Structure formats: C-alpha cells, structure tokens
Amino acid sequence: MFIISLSYKTSLENVEHFIPEHNDFLEKHYHSGNFIASGRKDPRTGGIILANGNSKDEIEKIIKEDPFYIHQIADYNIIEFIPTKYNEHFKFFIKNA
C-alpha cells in the first residue's frame, strides 16, 4: 500500500485549470482498483492519494499519467507501508489479509 503526497509547485489558479483532467485520471485508477481514497491537503498545498499497487515502480508509472505530473503542477512523494492493523471494514483493501 502507498501514500502518495502531492505538493503543488505552481499557483492555485494554474492547479484549478487542470482539475478536470486530474479528476479523470483519478477516476480511471479508482475503477482499476489502484486508488482507495484521495483528497486535498488542508491548507490547500497539494493532495493525498491512498493507493494499492504491486510495487513502487508500478505507482511511479501510474503517477506519470497524471496531468499534474505531465504539466509539472505538483511534486510527488511516495511512501510505501505495510498495514498491520486496520479496521475490519478496510480488510477488503489489504493484500494477504
């Protein structure tokens, strides 16, 4: 499982311009099962995506499809973690649970 932390490196006006394309990217990966949750940081300096993937390389490949990546709107920090405790309702997302 991965936490993808996006940090904007441009104005919010420029970010807003690419939100529709970014949302299409998110929807594609929700439907594929790669993304579990996403949202804005507060304060609005970027966003967070909780993702499932087989490897960090796979997640990096997915990120390269994001319009925010393509148009250099955000920097990305990928943190891999192995869930060892979780709510039973979350078990569906845990591999090898």
N, C-alpha and C positions, 0 to 999 in steps of 0.2 A: 504494500500500500504506500501511497506517496502523498505528500503535501506539496502542492505547487504554489509558491508565493510569488505573485506578480507585483512589481513596483513600477509605477508609471515614471517615465523619463521625459514626458512632454506635458503640455498644458491639458487641463480637463476639457477644454474646447476641442482639442485635437482628439482626445480619447473618445468623446461623445460622437464624433464623426464616424468612428469605426465600431461603435457598439453594435449596430445591427449585424455586421459581418461576424463580429466576435460571438454574438449570441447564436448565429447559425453554426459556427464552429463548436460551441458548447453543446448544442442540441445533437449534432452528429455523434459526439462522443458519449452523450447520455444514452442515446439509442444503441450504441455499440457496447455499452456496459463498462466503458473505461472510466467515466466520471460518476461520482456518487453525490457530491454536493459542491456548490460554488457560491461565491458572493463577494461583495465589496468589503474592503477594509474600512474601519471607522477609526480615525478620519480617512477620507477617501484618497488614499495614496496608492491604491492598487487593489488587488483581489487575491482570493484564495480558491484553489481547486483541490478537492479531495479526490484522488484517483486510484484506481486499481490497474495494475499492469504487471507483466511478467518480468520486466527489468527496467532499470533506469534508462537504458538505451531506447526502449520502446516509448517511454514517456517523453524523452527528448525528441524523438521522431514525431510524435503527436503534436508537441508544442510548436514545431516548425510549420505546422499548418495554420496556426492561429494568426489572424490578421494583425493582432497586436505585436506578434513576433515579426511577421513579414514586413510591416511598416515601421518597425523599431519604436513602438509605442511604449513597450514595457521590457524590463529585465525580469528574468525568471530564476528562482532559487528552488531546486528540487530536493526535498528531504524524504528519504526512504525510511519507513519504520515498519516494525512487525507488531501488529496488535496482539497483546497477550491478555488483556482484559477489555471487555466490551459488553454493552447492553445486549441481551438476548435478541432483541428486535434487529440488531445490527449484524447478527451472525450470518445472514444471507450474503453479506459483502466480504466475509473473511474467508480467504482460501485456506484449505486444510483445517477448517474448524471442526 
